[in-house]
Amino acid sequence: MKKLCVAIALGCAAIMALAGCGAKDNRTSHSVDDLKKNYDFQWTDTSKPILNKDGAKDITFTVFSSKNASALEYGAMDIMDTLFEDTNVNVLWKQVSESVYGEQKTLTLGNHTGIDAIYHAGLSSNEITTYGVKRHNLLAIDEYLDYMPTFKSILEKREDIKKQITSTDGHIYALPRVEEMGLLQNPNLLFLNKAWTEAAIDGGVNIGITKDAVKNGLELNADQMEKLLTYFKNNDMNGNGKKNDERPLNFVWGNWQGNQCDLFGMFGINDNTEHRIIKDGQVTYTVLDDAYKDACNYINGWLENGLIEEESLDISQDTFLSKGKSNPDELYGAFYWWESKTVVTDESHYICCKPLKGPQEAYGGKYKNCQTVCVSNNPEISTGELVFFKGAPNIEVLLAYFDRYYLPEISAQINYGPIGIAFEEEKENGMLVPKDPPAGKTADELRLQNAPLGICYLTAEQWGKTVQMEERAQVRLDRLKLYATPYYDHDKIKPIPNLQFSQEELSTLSRYQTATDNYLRENVLKWIRKGVSDSDWTTHKNKAVTAAVGIKEVTAVYQAAYNRYLGK
Amino acid sequence: MESNSYQDGQVLESEEQAVPASEAESEPNAVQAEKPSFKVRVNELMKRIKYSNFGRNFRKNWTYLLFLIPAVVVTFIFAYIPMYGLLIAFQDFVPGDNILNGAWIGFDNFTEFFENYVFWDLMGNTFLLCILGFIIGFPLPILVAVMLHTTKNKKITKFLQTVFNGPHFISLVVLVGMLYLFFGRYGLVNNIIESAGGERYMFFLEKGAFRPMYILSSNWQDFGWSSIIYIAALSGVEQSQHEAAQIDGASRVQRILHVDIPAIMPIISVMLIMSIGGLMGVGYEKVLLLQTDGNIGVSEIIATYVYKQGIQNARAGYATAVGLFNSVINLVLLIIANTASKRFSENSLF
């Protein structure tokens, strides 16, 4: 009995001891003067090392980060070796897979002993406010901007970036990723099957255009498109003997690109998946516009007649892509997507069209000149990429180190992969030139494996000067310039930038967001599938602005934040 | 049983303690007018415990009680210690805060939830999903067990039982994947519907299809597994009772109704109480996997709301409050079911 008691007591003691000895941070923090004296700390000249060799030995940093499954450990990446050689800053990466990171993020933010920073943090503005403004766990980076010459000059040049990353208390808690290629604003492009269209014209579909006109940049109105799609539906276009396996018009409902939103452009609505946009400086919900009702009813007509493949409403991206590629017979008559190459086997079979024009006679010709596109709220600046913890030792050195990531050539290598793998060793006209991937590997695979991604600064001024754009991006950019960007009024319609909310605003948002999101998700789909009657529409317009849905409250919060962003 | 005798012992012990304590005080006052020393009092107490019912029981059964230790320790560590985390339901909690010393906000989280417009929708959706699942899912395993038990060919019984157990081991994600394959627009079910002359039906976008799909797939997955306990109970029915009934001329159905069912009634009522106690405790995973824009009006339940608020919006305190509220409902249901069962059938959990 006595022995047993002792055993239990010992066991308990062991458990207590284990629980008690969390990791302790034993690293010493040096003052900047000490760092300068002992380790030749310098940050002004970005071409010279930040520390000397002793510094590389004595001072280490631990950065927590998620990485995608196919990426190498960051410590084993060429670009990280290059950075270490250039700076003598020794960064140890503590990495978890992306799938695990979601759970570990909160834990790490709560208890960050021994961790100095989180790379690929992916913090929402809500989280930045919670951990930065409210609990002061995060380092206010703006107080150390002097140690970050590159980043500081970026902020001086780009007031808009500064505004997007500055929290409501005036501090900056996270470093951004800036990749401005101009690809994100209008996520969709309309592709049309060339052979099928020509066959339809041959088959007697009178849409007022000849076969010669069927090429990139074709402009169709809703009526013409309807005739074409009807023909696609009723005939065995791919000639496999089955009349009903053709899918006239396709998209992936609610996806971030290749979604349904461009269809609303026929009615002059710049919709996006959040249905929220800035119109004449006002935060506006597109679903309150009366044109939205007509659009829903019109699109519902296409859906009911099978002109829009009904599976588009609940198809997954993977199924969409495999349906486009795997079959020996082409199935898609037309589709909305980012590009055509990933969707179909032979890109040349599809032409890229201008946005559809509205119906010419229906609705009294009200929408006959409407022709616009989806304007998405996907910002090209992501705000919560890298955060530092308050009280991390020698943080000035780490900040100076990450500042190097914003140098153009480093940024390109962070984003695409190192010189020698992603870029040619030899520069062309002072530009980094993308290198062809070795046989059996795609550029995407190579990039995921060798590029850490994360914070970088690549803007319009770098493309064509320090870095040459990769080919696929260039193709898409050219198409956008012709078939999307000119089709909306850039002064009148603006996407919603990254906004910073105060704590009260955030609690208002979280109070109403579930109700608002669920209401819109449910109803927009219902209108498209079943149509919307005038009385339903009146009910909706009355209900949407009540507190039960909360559109009014959410709009007010966004408007206030947007006004602050504008500096009003 | 052991825990019962333990509890009884405790009750007795405290009663006994109360009575002699007053005697012990009055005696020394009269004779010596001096309080007994601490050591004496402790000795007396030990003696009293030693000869009380509890002490006697304990000494007799301590080896058996020893076997309980792992269970008690595990329950304590994993069920009772984490319970202090419930405190964050009353706090404006941010991970990393000290739970015992957090930002107390009283019942604000609860008030916010009750005043939220989604409250009644969530309650209704959760309740309907659970109650319908319960109505179909509870009797089904009993029926299956009785069916299997009365089948004369034992080989077929064994085979069927194995087949029925199979689906239980399919993971949720795979199950939902199967649903998408079978019930998708170009899935097997729709192909059959079309070849029978019907219209293809969008199972995943129709509000009305969510509950049947969710409930029936869950029951399909679990009816075999849940019937195991009833089969075990049925095999304990004495054969002589059946023989007696047969001699009295009872038909097979009559034997089921008057011999088998009464025999497993205690198990049925215990299972009933337990499943009512867990009625509102539906998991969020499968609902979330089946959730689409089309059915979100009926598929947003308390569990998915907790997930969205707690994980996606990082509002741990609020989510805990909502979860706690859900657990309280469960507890109330459990107590109601238990009391009702005690009154009507004399079977109860506690």
Interface residues (C-beta under 8 A of the other chain):
Chain A: G102 T106 L107 L109 G110 N111 S124 N126 E127 T130 Y131 K134 R135 N137 W253 G254 E310 E311 L313 D314 S510 R511 Q513 T514 A515 N518 R521 E522 V524 L525 K526 R529 A547 A548 V549 G550
Chain B: V94 P95 G96 D97 E112 N116 Y117 V118 G184 R185 Y186 R200 M202 F204 L205 T292 D293 G294 I296 G297 E300 Y305 K308 Q309 I311 N313 A314 R315 A316 Y318
